[in-house]
Amino acid sequence: MQAGKNTLFIVLAIGCALGLITAPLALMAGFLFTLLTGGVSFVPSKLSGFLLKASVIGLGFGMNMHEVIQTGKDGVALTIVTIAVTISAGFLIARSLHINKKTTHLISSGTAICGGSAIATIAPLIDASDKEISVSMGIVFLLNALALIIFPFLGHYFHLSQHTFGLWCAIAIHDTSSVVGAAAAYGDEALKIATLVKLTRALWIIPVSLLTIFFFRKNGKSFVAPWFIFFYIVAVLLNSYVPVIAQSSHVLVLIAQRLLVVSLFIIGSSLTIAQIKKIGLRPFVLGVALWIIIASGSLLLLTKLGW
């Protein structure tokens, strides 16, 4: 019985690594596995954290700093404003909902910057538990799935131009994959603009991470930047300015994405019904509230500015 359970766990993990299981499904698969089988005990407790850090570094190879800065200028000011407003609003709303600071920061950062990638980057910096990561990831993935359906419909309903819709997607949808999916359904110009502005937005992982280290540092501990943030920055620079690396960066990014899915499966497998009951619906209320704020606020601003 135990051998069969262990085998099933390994098979599912391999399925995640091979891309047969998507990120949202990986989180759910891990949770259902533990719910139905009771889980396994042979997985090291720190493995998911290590895989998260490794995947973050790999995702850096998908960033081209020069191109994003040169071609994504239209969305820079709006990006700064919306990130600041979203994170600030997250903590204000969470205070009234009595949600802990770590969960609040994960959900707020994921909504403000780039969804699962931001959560994966921020989580190790604040020593977030698997439970807090699972809930935050689950909220973001659910809203991403809804965005793929809702945004193109709303774009046509409000008669948004390709340019405006591309900017709106990049600002109001969490993950890059969902931004690309929604924009592609709207048109080629929207896709190009959305991708470039989203990459510009994703670069804000770096300053937000550094501010996170400062505000969440433990009493009596000095300010020490974690090693994986340094290597993330190195990966971005290498991909941006070393042609040999840039030519093979798509392979590195693919590996990083697969590692992220495996880590989500492991994180999901550590989540139990009892833990979910302790959390309640308040984090979901926070996630939805922030999404409505950033989606409606940015759309109103873009249409008023005539972008």
N, C-alpha and C positions, 0 to 999 in steps of 0.2 A: 504493500500500500504506500509506504513512505517512498520507496524507490520510484514508483509510478508517478507520484506527486512531484518528486524532484525532476523527473524526466520531462514532465509536462511543463514545468517552470522553465527549464532550459530550452525546450522547443519554442515556447512563446517568446523568450528573450532573443533567440536566433531569428525568429520571424520579425521582431522589431528591428534587429540589426540589418536584415536583408531588405527592409522597406515594405514588407508584406503587411505590416500593421502600422497605421498612421499614429501621429502623436496623441490626438484625443482618444483614439481607441486603445492605445498602449496604456494610458492612465486608467481607463475603465477596465481593461483586461487584467491589469495587476490587481485592482480592487476586487473584481469578481473572482479572480483566482483565489485570493485569500479568504473571501467570503464563503466560497463553496468548498474549499479544501482545508482551510485553517492555516495556510501559508507554509513557508519553509524556513529553516533555521540556519542554512549553510551560507547565506549571503552576508558578507561583512557589513556592519552597520554604516560604515563610512564610504561604501562603494558608490552609492548614488551621488554623494557629494563630489567625489573625485571625478565621476563621469560628467557631471554638470560642468565642472571647471574645465575639463578637457574639451568639452563640446563648445564652450564659450570661446576658448582660444581658437578653435578651428573655424568658428563662424566669423572671426576677424578676417580670415582670408577671403571672405566674400565682400569686403568693404574696399572701395577705391576712393580714398580721401580727395585726391585731386579732381577727379571727375565730378564727384558729388558737390564739392565746394563751388566749382565753376558753373555747373549747370542747374544747381538746385537753389539758387539765390532767392527766387521768388518766395520760397516757403520758409526761409530762415527765421525772419522776424516772427511770423505766425507760429512757427515751431517753438521758439523760446517762450512766447506768451502762453501758448496752450499747455506746454509741459509744466510751467510754473503754476498756472491756474489749476490744472488737474491734480497735481500732487498736493497743493495747499487745500483744495476742496476735499480731497480724500481724507486728510487728517481732521478737518472740521466736521465732516459728516460722520466719520468714525467715532469721534468723541461723543456725539449724541447717541450713537448706536452701541457704545461701550465695546468696541472692537480693539484688540490688542495692537500695539504699534507695529509689530513685525508683519502681521497679516495685512494691516492697512498699507504699509509701505510697499509690500509686494504687489498688491492689487493696484495701488495708485501708480506705481512705476510701470507696471505692465500695461495699464491703460494709457499712460502718458507717452511712453516711448515706443516699444516694439514687442508688446505681448510676452510670449513665452521666453524669448531670448533675454528680455530685460529681467524677468523673474529669475531665470536661471543664473544671471549675472549677479543680481542683488542678493539672492538667497544665502550664498556662503558668507557674504560680507556681514550679515546680521545674525548668523548662526540660526537661521530659520529651521524649524523642524520639518520632517517629511509631511506631517499633517498640514502645516501652514502652506507648504509648497503645493501640495496636492489640491487644496481648496482654491488657492490663487490660480493655479494652472487650469483647473476645471472651469472656473468662472470665465477666464479669458478665452479658452477654447470654445465654450458654448456660445459666447457672444460673437466670436469670429465666424462660427458656422452660420449664425443668423445674419451676419453682415453680408455674406456672400449672396444671400437671397434678397435681403431688404434694400441694400444700397443701390444696385442698378435700377430697381423698381422706383425708388424715391428720386433718383437722378432724372429718369424720364418724366416722372410726375411733375417735378419742379422745372423741367426743361433746362437742365444745367448744361453748360457747354462742356466739351471734352476737357478743356483746361481746368475749369472749376471743379468738375467731378474728380479729376485726377488729384488735385490738391486736397479735396475733401476726403477722399479715400485714404490718402497718406496720413492725414491728421487724425481721422476719427476711427479708423479700423486698427486693431491691435497688431497682429502679426503680419509680417511682410508677405507671407504666402497668401493670406486672405486679401490683402491690399491688391496684390497682383491679379488674383482671381476675379475680384469684383471689377477692377479697372479694365481687365481684358474683355470682360463681358460688355463693357460700355463702348470701347473703341481703342484704336491703336494710339492715338495722341494721349488719351487719358491714361493708358498703360505706361507710356514713356514718362509722363510727368509724375504719376503716382510712384513709380519705382524710384526715380531720382530723388524726389522729396522724402520718400520713406527712408532711403539710405542716409540722407542728411540727418533725418530725425534719429535714426539708429545710432549715429555717432555720439549722441548725447548720453549714451550709456556710460561713457568714460567720465565726464564731469559729475554726473549724478552718482556714479559709483564712488567717486572720491569724496563727495559730500556725505554719502551714506556712511563711509568709514569713519568720518569725523564725528557725525552726530550719534552714531551707534557704538562708538568706542566705549570700552569698559572703563570704569573708574580706576584711576591709577595706572592705566596702560597707555603707553606712548602710541603716537600715530604711526602705524606701520601698513604700508600698502601691500596687499596680498600679491603673491607671485603671479597668479593667473591673470590679473589685470595688466600687469607689466607685459606678459607674453601676448595678451590680446592686442595691446597697442603695437607691439612689434609685428604681429601678424598683419595688422592693418597697413603698417608702413611697408612691409615687405611686398604685400600684394599691390600696393600703390606705386612703388618705385623700382621693383626688381622684376623685369620682364619674364625671366625664367620661372619665377614663383607664380606670377600672374597667369601664365599659360597653363599651369596645373592646379590653380586655385579651386577650380570647380570640383576636382576630386577631393580636396581637403575639406571643402564645405560640405560635400555629400557625406563624407565620413563623420563630420561633426554633427550633422543633422541626424544621422543614424544613431550616434552615441547619445544624443539628446533623447531620442525616442526610447532607447533601452533604459536610460536613467529614469524616464517617466514611468516606465513599466515597473521598475524596482520600487520607485516612490509610491506608486499606486498600490503595490502589493503590501506595503506597510500600513496602509490606511484601513481602519476598521469602522464598523457601524457605531460602536461606542464613541469613537473619536469624532465622527460626524455629528452625532447627537450633541456632543459637548460644544461644538462650534455653532450649530444652529443656522438659521437663514440670514442672519445679519450681514455676513460677508457678501452674500449674493445681492442683497439690497444695495450695499455699498458699490459693488461692481456695476450693477445696472444703472444706479444713479450717476456715477461718474461717466459712464458711456453716454447716457442721455445728455449730460452737460456738455461734454466735448463734441458730440455729434451735432447737436442743435446749435450750440454756441459758435462753432467753427463755420457751419453752413450759413448762419445768419451773417457772420462777419464777412465771409467770402462774397456773398451776394450783395451786401451793402457796399463793399469795396469795388465791386464790379470785376472781380478776378475770375 
